[in-house]
Amino acid sequence: MPEHDLVDAAFTPERLNAIPMDERASEEMRAFSRRRHDDGAAHVTWWLWRTQEKHALTSLKPSQGSMFFLDCGRGPFAVTAAHVYEGFLEDRAERRVRGCQIGNVGFNPEERLIASGKNQGIDIATFRVTPEEIAATGKRIVQGTDGSWPPPPNIGEAVFFGGFPGDERIPIAAHEISFGLHSAMVPLTSHTDYQLCCQLDRESRVDVRGLGLPPEGYDLGGVSGGPMLQPVYRDGRWGWRLVGVLSEAVAAGSFERVTAVRAHFLLPDGRLSR
């Protein structure tokens, strides 16, 4: 077992629940949280395409969403939000698409599509992808279930979400872009048969990386398609289970909320079902 896993094994759920709020910003807790954030972030990547106007030699305009890889026991596939895929299709119809990639891997989503839930009212889309392509992105695969999905987390239990906001995209050179990942661990505040909601509470936020907290109303556009994961402690180790696919991030003044479509619409082969 890696050394950091041995350290984190001591942070049992019982121990974490017993820590008073005023001690949760201690350096020991911040270091534990950073490791959990890093581990969750290893499961999410970015999906980028560039467009150009059809009848003019305009500069390339980048568009993006987030994506992750899931294996429910029948081979891995890629997952994002259906509205991100529909955004790509609209761009392809109205403009010239000048390249599309997942991480640094070239990708044609129309040729790889397994299912889009647009017509079913499910904001999820899935795509065929090879293990070699996943390895080339450097990202880890989320392990799902070959059967019925477990119930959603209880209200108040912590979930992780991560994705790549467009506002964090920084051009470095003519053909080079830096992407910034936004991640958070927050309590679930409500859920329905369709979605999971986390209304963000600024009063309880802790800056675990020491980089400063995002300003009020920070635009998270671009995180759609990333995973919502629940931390799971089993056999003395921390892991994750998929609970949802990020669908919406609302930032209106002091009201901030992240919504995910529940994972139970995903079938083990990548198809979708109500």
Secondary structure, DSSP 8 states (H G I E B T S, - for coil): --HHHHHHHTS-HHHHHHS-GGGTTSHHHHHHHHHHHHHHHTT-EEEEEEEEETTS----EEEEEEEEEEESSS-EEEEE-HHHHHHHHHHHHHEEEEEEEETTEE--HHHHEEEE-GGGT---EEEE--HHHHHHHT---EE--SS-------TT-EEEEEE--GGG-EEEETTEEE---EEEEEE--EE-SSEEEEE--GGG---SSSS----TT---TT-TT-EEEEEEEETTEEEEEEEEEEEEEEEETTEEEEEEEEGGGB-TTS-B--
